[in-house]
Amino acid sequence: MDPRTWFRDLTPYFLYILFIATLGPLLFGFHLAELNAPEDIIRCKKESLRATAASLPQCIQMDSTQWGAVGSMYTLGGLLGALSAGPLAGRYGRQRTMEFTTIFFALGPVFEALAPNIGVMAFGRLVSGIGAGGSVVVVPIYISEIAPPAEKGFFGALTQVMCNSGILIAQLLGYFLSRGQYWRIILAVGGVIGLGQGLGLLFSVESPKYLADIGSQGQAKKILRTIRGEQFDLEEEMDGWGVESSDEVEDEEQTLLTDEDRNEQPTTKRQGSKEDTLSIVQVLRHPEYKKAALAVVMVMVAQQLSGINSIVMYGVSLLADLLQSNSALLNLGVSAINIVVTAASAPLVDKLGRKTCLLNSLAGMGISALLLAIGIIKSISILSAVAVLFFVSSFGLGLGPVPFILSSELVGPEAVGATQSIALGANWIATFVVAQFFPMASEALHGKVYFIFAALSAFFFLFISWYVPETKGKKTIDELPPLHSPQPSSPRRLNGFDLNSAHHSNSHINPLDGSHRALLHEPPPSLISPAFTPPATPGFATPSRPRPPKSTPVDTSTQDDGPAPHLLETLPQVDCEVRARIPTTTGHEMWLHVYRNNVDTKEHLAIIFGNAIRSRSLDAARPGETELDRMTRGAYVGRLYPGRTSSRRVEEIKRAEGVLPKQAPKTTLSSIQEGVKADPGYFEEGGVSGRRSRALSSASSESGDLPENSNLDLPLVRIHSECYTGETVWSARCDCGEQLDEAARLMADPTLSPSGGAIIYLRQEGRGIGLGEKLKAYNLQDLGNDTYEANVMLRHPADARSYGLATAMLMDLGLGGEKGIRLLTNNPDKVRAVEGPGREVVIRERVAMIPVAWKTGGKAGVRSEEVEKYLSTKIEKFKHMLSQQQ
């Protein structure tokens, strides 16, 4: 960890709430180990050194089965607490759930310390287990939400550090108090710590991220300011939460804040949170989250079935015969080493990655288990002692801290609580199995039992290598590689086609020669169809370090050279009828919008990338519709999932607050004409709210240097006219399909287009002349005419397209106004035409569309004589700003 970041991010209050919260995991470890050292005294296996008290027995006679049952009752309580805490944390908050757990932490030790028989002690262990199970669910979530974003892994490891500290405290007390009735003091200490945590939580605060998720952005920012300090910039961290900030309403919920009836009956603030929080059953039925839940469950089970609790819970008795009086001291040393290793390894979780630490930890534990088995079987004391120390050290490297971090990183905030409950439930079941059956297995197999743990470690090593993704540095689940695909990679086979074929050198073969393609069993070399390759360039994966395309600042308000394009006097009226989420073969998602208008009967489309762009006409309330109607036509916030009943999370929050939030910008022609003005200092440093995104390097462009004034924060827009031949039948007469693919690739990459993007897909086949006429034009081109001449010979304009619909659709999507957009085009006339008659849409930058074949020297992209002629006509007769030198 960078020391400068450390001192900048940490405040005394943050350390306070962190310490109070992690007392829960400390008590989890304490209760886990509290019976280890005094086992012989409690079970009457050793003669008492002090007189028996009159009211309570000095010891309680138990055989190994009964002792295992008492130990396992703690894990049964833990299972109940774990399954309950996740839904409670989502419904009532992290802090309130931690307060609930302290009640059980305080009551359980009372029954344990005053137990007159097996039943009362077992009940006390059950009650303590409920508190522990709930705590290890909610505390890791709480820590991940209050910790500085860059150090989540480090502070997440404190869950295991405090757990190990609790184990050490229990072992220390057991080492000095394992005589007479003093074992009851050991058990009572847990209640005192639990009471202290309850008092400390009275001065703690709720997770600011949780408050933001339920709509209390103002309160969330205030608490975050208290945690981070006055000098910390909160905006970047709050932006990473994926919810709107307190200063401006962002992302997809922005356009839902329209004028509404102030007299509507308010609902409770937490209703939105209750409806958005997924239950355990919903997570298990969710097509994506159930895979993540499986990954977390298997990691949690691996934590226990690796055999760590065989040392923590039964290490003293296990090694008593081998090490005689030194077994208790060895366990004390093991606990201390566990703390040191876990704390020292905490930064590695962020540096090396979660998965790397897990795999190294499992490898070390598997080897140690083999050595321990040999040491016990052969009665080699030194080997056994070293194996135990190495065993526990390997556990602290990764398998101790990482499982508690994963659930909050593999799923969205609405599923964190339930996923953590599922995972910890599985963890407690595995702990129960070890606690209940290890004493019997050890009695029957002796040292050979550790061969079982070694085999289990090997199994979990293979499973995690194959299935669990790396979550290091990922802010949202959208950035994660697919589950059961450990390395992010593009598919090399799709629908039976081998996409690696594009990399083979077959320059001597004519790419248009069908006989050669049939012989090689390869598809056409220029697969432009989105059905095969969206949004990547055919045959090539997206570079590991994506580079922005070349862009040029434009300001049409100052351009008076040349004739202005013919523009519609009045923009069409457009309405978005429906939208739907479309997953793509590359792992990205896009939102397909269908538009109708008052000038033609065609269904024009908008293909949206990212959550910041929404249709106002789609989100507007319609008379008589139900919530199911709204969700069916796509007018909802976030994601759909089985059991969802509400689409209007933001509206519920508004009513609960009793105030009307900011109105979305009006899109009437008069308001835009008054407000849209070119900003002369727009491209200067610090312009437009000071949020300038610089180029990655001075030579980061794929086709040249990116201008210093390039603004990547502006949404990326492409106006695309339908081209059936270029998009669906692998046409090599034009590059339309390739341009559609390239536009989608750029917009889907959050590095190249942080604000997302929109492809306005207009049904203007053949430059507006229709498919039938375009095929005639193709025949005329084969007779020696170019595209321009062919259209004129058919008595059509050279370009019959109109962009009024595109302008109206962009305004409906909230992309109008003076902030501006970046337009993907080589056509200078399109820049002014898309802006509309009153500059309703302002284009700040023109981003060049360079043919892929030109950028790759002919190694990829559409290559044919027809395409070269088509591009030449664009440059020479349509005046496209494009040259092969770009």
N, C-alpha and C positions, 0 to 999 in steps of 0.2 A: 504494500500500500504506500502511496506517495505521502510522506509526512506533511507536505503542504496541504494536501486534500484532507488529511486527518484533522489538522488544527482548524481548517476552514469550516469543516462540516460539523464538528462535535461541539456541543454546548453542555454545561453542567446538567441542565434539565433533561436533555436527551439521555445522558448517562444514568440519571436517576430513574426515568421511566423504563429504560432498558434493564436496569438491575432489578427493579420491582417485578417486571414481567417475567424475567428469567428465574425468579424464585420458584415459579411453578415447575419448570424442568429440573431445578435443583431438588425439589421435593420428590419428583418422579424418581430420580436416581437414589435419593435417600431411602425411600420406602422399598425400592428394589433391592437394596443391599443391607437393610437394617437387621435382617435375621441371619446374615451370613456368619459374622464373627461369634455372636452369642448362641449359636445353634445348640452346642453341647450343654450349655447351662439351661436354656429354655426347655430342652427335651429331657432333662434329668439324666443326661449321659455322664455327667461329672458330679462328684460329691460337692455339696455346697460348702463354701468357706464362711458363710454367715448364718446366723440363726434364721429360722423361718418366721415370717411375719404372721401375726394372728389372723388378719383379715383376708389376706391373699396368699395363695400357694407360692412357694419359692420357685417352683418349676412345674411344667405341665407335661405329663408323660405322653409321648407320641412315637409311633413307629414311622418308618420311612414313607409309607403311603399317606398317613395322616399329615406328616410334615410337608409332603409335596402338595397335599390339598390346601393346607394353610397358605403356602407360598403361591399357589395358583389362583387362590381367591382374589389376590391382588390383581392378577392379570384379567380375571373375569370382570372385576370392577372397571379396570382400565378399558376393556372392550366396550362396556356400557357407556362410559364417559366419552370415549372417542366417537362412537356412533351418534351421540347426542350433541356434542360440542359444535360440529360443523354447521348443522342447520341453525343452532342457537346463535353462532357467531355471525351468520348471514342475516338473521332476522333481528337480533337485538344488539349486535355490535360486538367488537372484540373485547372492549373493556368490561362490559356487563357480563360477558361469558367468563372472563377471568375472575370476576367477583364471585360468580356462582361456584367456581371450583374451589375458592378458598374456604367456603362453608364445609365442604367435604374434607379438605386438608385439616381443618381445625377439629372436626368431630371424630374422624377415623382414629387418630392416635389416642383419643380418650378411651375408646373401647379396647384398643390394643394394650395400652399401658395398664389398664385396670382389669384385664381379662382374667376371670377365675377358671376358665376352661377353654377347650378347643373351639367350641362354637362361637363364643364371644370374640376370641382373637380372630377367627376367620371372618366374622362380620366386620370387625374393625378394619381388617385388611381390604375387604370388599369396598367399604366406604372410602378409604384412602385411595384405592385404585380408581374409583370414579373421578375423584379430583385430579389424579395424575393423568388419566386418559384424556380428560377434557383439556387439561393444560397443554399437553404436548401436541394437541391439534391446533389450539387457538394461538399459542404464543409464537410459533414459527410464522404464522400468517401476520400477526401483529408486528413482529420484528421486520419482516420483509417490507412492510408498508411504512414503517417509521425510519428505517435505515436509509442513509444516503444512497442514491441509486448505484454509484460506482463501487460501493462496498457491501452490497447485499450479501454476497457470499461470505465475507468475513464475519459480519455480525450474525448471519444465519448460523454460523458454526458455534456461536455462543450458546445455542440451545444444548448442544452436546457437551460443551465445556462446563456449563452449569450442572448438567446431569452428572457428569463425572465428578464435579465438586461435591454434589450431594452424596455420591457413592463414597468419596474420600471421607467426608464428615461422618457418615455412618460407620465406616471402617475404623476411624480414629476413636470414636466413642466405644465401638465394640472392643477395640484392643485394650482400652483402659477400664471399661466398666463391665466386662464379661465375667461377673462374679456375683454371687448372691442374688438379691433382688434388683441390683443396679441395671439389669437389662430392661426393666420397665422405664427407667429414665431415658434410655436410648430411644425407646418407642415414643415417649412423650415429647421429645425434642421436636419431632416433625410437626406436632400440633402447635408448638410455640412459633415455629417458622411460618406455618400457614396463617396464624393469627397476625403475624407481622406483615405478611404480604397483603392481607385484607385491609389493614390500616394504611399501608403504603399506596394501595390503589385508589384510596379516597382523594389523593393529591395527584393522581395520574390523569391522562387524557385519552380520549378515543382516537383511533387511527384516523388521520386526516384523509387518507385515501378512501376509507370506508364511508366517511361523511360525504366526500365528493361523489361517490358512487350512488348514494341515496339522494343526492340533490342539494346538500348543504354546502355549496361551494364557498360561500363567504366564511362560514365557521371553519371549514377545512383549511382555508388559506390562513386564517387567524391562528389556528393550532399549529400548522406547519411553520409559521413564522416564529412561534414560541419555541418549537423544537429546534429549528435551524439557526435562529438568531437573526438580528436585524440586517446583517450585511449579506445574507445569502440571497441569491437570485432564485425565486421560487418558480418562475414561469416555465423554465425548461423541465423541471421535475413534474410540475402539474400537467404539462403537455404530454409527458410520457405516460400519464395515467389513462389517457384515452377518454377523458371526460372534459366537459367544458370548464374553463377557468372562471374565476369570479369577475374578471374584468371584461371579458367578452365571451359570448356563447359561440363555441366552435363546432367544427366537424358537422356530422350529418344532422345534429339536432338544431343547428342554427336556424334553418328555414322553417322549422316547426313553430318558432316563436312569432306567430302572426297575431293580428288583432283578434281577440276573443271576447266573449261576453264576460264582463267583470262580475256579473251577478251569479255565475255558476257556483253550485255548492262545492266548497273545498273538501278535499279528502285528506287523510293523514299523510304526512311526509313519508312515512316509512312504507306506505302501501306499495310505492313503486319498487322499493328494494325487495319487499316480500315477493312481489310477482316476478321480479327478474332473477332472484336467487333460485338456483336449481336444487332440487331435492336429490337424495342419493339415487332414487329410482330413475329420475330424469337423467342424471349423469350416466348411469349404466345403460340407458337407452339411447343416449346421444351418439350420433354416428362418429363424431370426432373425439369427444371427451371420454368415451368408454375405452378407447385405445390408450389415452393418457392415463386413465385410472389404472389400467392393467400394468402400465410401466411403473407407476409409483407403488402399486401394491407389491409387485415383484421385488422392487428395491427394498421396500420395508420388510418383507418376509426374509429377504437375504440378510438383512441386518441382524435378525434374531437366529435364523437357522445356520448362520456361520459359526455359532457356538459361543458368542461373547458372554451370554448370561450364565453359561455353565461355570465360568470363572467368577463372575460378579456375585452370583447367588450361592454357589456351592463350592467355590474355590478352596476355602479353608478345610472343609471336610474331605474334599477330593484329594488334596495334597498332604493331608495330615500324616498318613502312614509313610509317605515318601520323604517329607521334609520335617516330620516330627513337630517340634515346637515352633519352627520357623514358618509354618504355613500362614499363620495369621499376619506375621510381619511381611511375608512376601505379598499377600493380598493388599496390605497397606501400601507397599511400594508400587504395586501394579496400579492402584487407583491414582497415586500421585503421578506416575509416568503417563497415565492415560490423559490426565489434565494437561500436562506439559506438551505432549505430542499433539493433542487436539488443538490447543491454543497456538502452537507453533505452526501447525499445518493450515490454520484458518485462512491465511492469505493465499495459499496454494489453490484453494477452491476457485478464486477469481483469476489467478494467473494461469494455472494449468487447465482448468475446466472441471466441471462436475463429473463428467464421465471418466476422464483420465484418473481422477482421484479414486473413484469407485473401483475401477479395474485394478489399479495398483493395490488398493486396500484388500480386495478379494484375493489377489495373487499372494500377498503377504500372509493373509490369514490361512489360506489353504496350505502353504508350505509350513507355517507354524503348527498347524493342527497335525500334520504328518510327524513333525519332530516331537511334539508333545506326546503323541501316541507311542512313538518309539521309546521316549524317555520313561514313560510310566510302565510300559511293558517290560523294558530291560532294567528298570529301577536305576536309571541314571539321573541323579538329583540335579546335577549342573545343567544337563541338557533340558530337563523339564523346566527348571527355573528360567533359563534363557528363552525357551520356546514360549512360555507364558508371557514374558515381557515383550517379546517380538510380536506375539499374537495380539496383545492389547494395543501395542503401538501401531500395528497395521490397521486395526479397527479405527483408531483415532485419526488416521490419515484421510479417510474418505467415507467409509461405511457408517461411521458415527454421525458426522454432521450433515452430509449431503442429502440423505433421504428426507430430512425435515425441510429442506429448501425446495425440492423438486416440485411438490404439488402446486406451490404458488407460481411456478414458472412454466408448467406444462399446460395449464388451462387458463381460461379467462376468469375475471373476478367473480362472475356470477356462479362459477362452479368450484371455486377454491375451497370453500367450507365443506361441501359435500365430498369432494375428492380427498381432502385431508382426512375426513372421517372414515371414508372407505379404506384409505391406506393405513391409518392408525388402527382401525379395526382389525385389519389383516395382521398388523404388527403385534397387536395384543393376543390374537389367536396363536400366532407363532410363539410368542413369549409364554403363553399358557402351556403349549405343547412341551417346550423346553423345561419350564418350571415343574410341570406335573410328572413328566416321564424321564427326565434326565437322572434323578436319583435312582430309579429302578434300572435304567439302562446302564448307568455307571456301575451299579452293584453287580449286574450280570456280565457286562463286557469289560469292565475296568478300562484300561487305556485304549482298547480297540474302538471305543465309542467315538474317538476323535478321527478315526478313518472316515466315519459317516460325515462328520463336519467338513472334512477335506473334500469329499466327493460333492457335497452340496455347494461348497465354495466354487468348485470347478464348473458346476452346472450354471450357477448364477453369473459367473464370469462370462460364459458363452452367451447366455441370454441377454445380458446387458450390452455386450459388444454388438449383438445383432439388432436389438429392438429399441433400446433407449437412446434418444437423441441428445446431443450436447446443447445445454441451455445457457452456457456462458455468454454474457454480453447481449442476450436477446431481450429487448424491452417488451415485446408483445409476442403472443403465441403465433401471430402471422409470420414472424421472422424465423420460426423454428423449421428445421428440415423435417420431412415426414417421419412418423414413427416407423419402426422396423427398417429404416433406411439410414444407417449411422452417419453417412457422409452425404451432404447435399449434392445431388448430381442430376443432370438432365437424363431422361430416359433414352436409351440407345435403340430400343425396339418399340415400335408402336403400331398396333393393328397389323402385326405380321411383317412390318417393314423394318429393315435394319438401317437406322439413321446414321450409323457409322460409315455408310458407303460414301457419304459426301467427302470423307477425308481421304479416300483412296485415290491414288493417282491413276486416272484413266484418260489422260489427255489425248491419247491417240484414238479414242472412241468418240464418235459423234454423239453428243448428248441427246440429240433428237432422233437418233436411229433406234426405232422400236425393236428391230431384230436383236440388236446387241442387248437392250434392256431385258428382253425376254430370256435371252441366253444367260444373263447374269442374275436373273430373278431379282432385279432391283426395280424400285419405282421410278417414275420420271425424275430426273435430277433436280428439277425446279419445283418442289412441292410447296406451292404458295397457299394452298387451302388451309384456312384456320382450323379445319377439322383435324389436321395433322400437326401443325407447328405453332399455334399461338402461344405466347407472342414472340417467340425466338426466331432468329433467322434460320432458314432451313439448313439442317446439318451441322449447326454450330451452337454450342452452349453459350449462355451469357457470360461475359468475362468475369473473373473473380473480383476485379476492380473496375466496375463500370465507369465509363467516362462520358461526360455530357456531350451532346452533339453540338456542332457549330451553331451559334446564334448571333443575330445582328439586331441591335436596338433600332426601333422604328418609331416615328411620330408623324402620322399622316396629317395632323393639324397644321403642320408647317410646310407641307409639300404642295406646291402649286405648279410643278412642272409636269406637262403631259395632260392629256384629257382624263377627266374623272370617269370612273365606270358608271354605267347606268344603274341607278338604285331605285328600289320601290319607294314610293312616297309614304306609304303606310305599311308597317310590318304586319305579316299575317298573325292571326290568333292561333296559338298552339295549346294543346292540352295533353299531358302525359296520362295515358290510360292505365298502364300497368308497368311494373318493373319486377325483375327477378334476379336472384343471385346465380351467376354462372361460373362454376369452377372450371379451370382450364387444365390442360395436360401438363403444364409447367409448374403447377402448384399455386399460381396466383388466382385471384378471383376478380370477376368484373360484374357490374350490374347493368343488365340490359333493359332499357326504357323504350317503350313503344309510344309514339306520338301520333295524334291526329290533328288536322288543321282545317281552316275554312277556305283554302284555295285549291286543294285537290283531294282525292279520295285515297291517296297512298298512305301506308303506314311507314313513316320515317322513324329512324332509330337513333338513340343516343347510347353509346357504350361507355360506361363510367368506371374509372379506376379510383379506388380510395373511398373513404367515408365522408370526406368534407364537402362533396358536391351532391346536392339533392334537388329534386324537382319541386317547385312550389305548387304547381297545379296538381301534382300527384298528392302532396301532403295536405292540401286544403280539404277541410271537412265537406262531405257530401250529404245532402238531406236523406235521412232515413237509414243510413248505413250503420251496420253493427261493427264491433271490434273485429269480428271474423272477416267481415267484408273488407275492412281496411287492410288487414294482414294479407288477405287473398290477392288484393291488387298491388301489394308491395309497399303500402304507406305505413311502414313501421320503423322503429329505431332498433339498431343492433342486429341481432341474428334471430331467426325463427328456430324453435326447438319444440319437441313434443310436449304438450301441456301448457304452452304459452297462451295467455288469455288477453293480454293487453298490448296495444300498439303505441300508446300515448304516454310513455314514461315522462317526457318533459312536461307535458300538459298537467299531469298529476302533480308534479313537483311545483309547477307554477301555482296551482290552486292551493296547495298546502302552504306555500309561502304567503299567500294572500296579496301578492303584488303581481303586476304584469311585467314580465321581463322585456328586454329590448325588442323592438319590432324589427323584423327583417327589412332590409332596404326595399323601398317600393320600386316597382319596375315599369311604372307608367312612362310614356314617352316624354311627357312634359317634365317630370321630375328628373329624368336622366339628362335631358337637354340642359337643364339648369345646373346640374351637379357635375357633369363630366367635363373636365378640363385637363389638358395635358400639364403634367408637372415637370417643369424644366430641370428640377434637381432630383428627379426620380432616380436616376442612375448614379447619383453621387453617394459617397459613403454616408451611411446613417439615414438615408431617405426611407420613406414608408415605414414608420414605426421602428426604424433602426434594425429591421430583421433582414439583413442582406445575406444571401447565401453565395459565397465565393466559389470560384472554380477550384477543383481539387488540386490542380497544379497549373503552372503556366502553359503546359502542353498537354492538357487533359482531354482535349477534344478528339473525337474519333477522326475528324477530318481537318484539323487545324487548331490553332490556339483559340481558346474560349475568351471572349472579351472580358476585361476585368469588371465591367458593369453588368455582367449576366446575372439575372435574378432567378435562381432556381425555385424560390418560394412561390412564384406565380404558377397557376395551373397551366398545364400543357394541353393544347387543343389541336385537333386535326379535323378538317372538314373533308369528308371522304364521299365521293359519289360512287354509287353502286356499279360494280363491274363483274357481271356474272362469269364471263370467260376467265378473267384474271384471278378471281377468288375461288373458283370451284372446279375448274377443269384444267388447271395447270397451264394456262395460256402463256406462251412466250411471245405474244404480240405486244404486251404492255407490262409495266411493272406495278400495276394497281394493287394486286394482291400482296406483293412484297412491301409496298408502302403501308398497307393496312397492318401487316404483321409488325413492321418496324415501329409504327406509331404505338401499337399496343405494348410492345416490349419496353419502350421508353417510359410510358405512363405507368406500367406495372412496377417499375423499379423505384422504391422509395428514395434511393440515393439521387437518381436523375430527376425525379418529379415528386418531391416531398408532399406537395399539395394534391397529388393525384392528377387525373386528366380526364378529358372527354373526347370521344370520337363521335362527331355528328355524322351519321350515316344516312345520306340523302338518296332517295330512289330516283336518281337522274342518270340512268343507263346511257352510255355512249355520248357523254357530254350533253345530255339532255335530249337526245334524238330517239332513244328507245333501242331495245335489243335488236329488233328486226332490221331497223335502219343501220345499226352499227355493223351487222353482218354484211349488209350491202357495201358499206364503206370498206370493210376488210377486202372484199372482192376488188373494189376499185384500187385499193392499195397494192394488191397483187398485180394489177395492171400497170403499176408504176407511179401512182399518185401517193402523196403523203396524206396524213390524217386531216390536215387543214383543207387541202384541195378536195378530198373525198367528200367531206361534209358539204362543201359549197356546191359540188356537182350534184348532190342529192337535194339541192335547194334548201339546205339548213344553214343556220349560222355556223361559223367555225366552232364556236362554243356557245351552246344554247342554255347553259346552266344559270340558275339564279340562286343567290345565297340569302335571300330574305328569311326563308324558313330557318336556316342555320342561325341567323342572328336572333330570331325570336326564341328558338330553343335554348340558345346560350343564356339569354336573359332569364328564361324560366328556371334554368339550372343555377341561377345566382352568380353567373359569370359576367354579367354586365357591370357597368360602372367604371369609375376612374382607376380603380386599383389595377385593372388590366389583366391580360393573359399573354401566354406565349403561343404563337401559332406555327404549327408545323406545315410549311409550304415553301415552294420555290417560285410561286406565282405572285408577282407584285400586285396584280389587279385584285387578287383574292383578298389581300390584306385590307384594302379599302372597302371592298364589297362586303366583307364579313362584318365590318364595323357598323354598317347600317347607315341610314340617311342622316341621323343625328348623332353619330358616333355613340350609339347605345352600348356597344361593346368596344373597348379600347385595347388595341393590340400594342403591347410594349416591346415585344421582341418577335422577330421572325426566325424560326429555327429551321435550318436547311435540312432537306431530305435527300441525302446523297445515295445514289444506287449502291446496293451492297456489292455488286460486281466491281464497281469502281474502287470502293474502299478496300476490297480484298484482292485486287489485281486479277480478277476473274476466277478466283478459287471458290467463290460462293455467289449466290444470288441468281437472278434471271439473266441468261446469256443467249442472245440470238440476234440475227441480222435485223429482224423486225423490231426488236426492242431498241437497238441502236438507232435505227431510222426514226422511231417514235420519239426518243429522247432528243435527237437532233432537231426534229420539228418543234418540240416544246421550246427549245432554246432559241432557234432562229426565227420562228413565226409567232409563237405565243410569248416570247420575251421572258422565259423563265430564267431566274438568276441562278444559273447552274453551269458549272464547267468541270471538265475532268480534272482540272488542277486542284479542285476542292477535295 
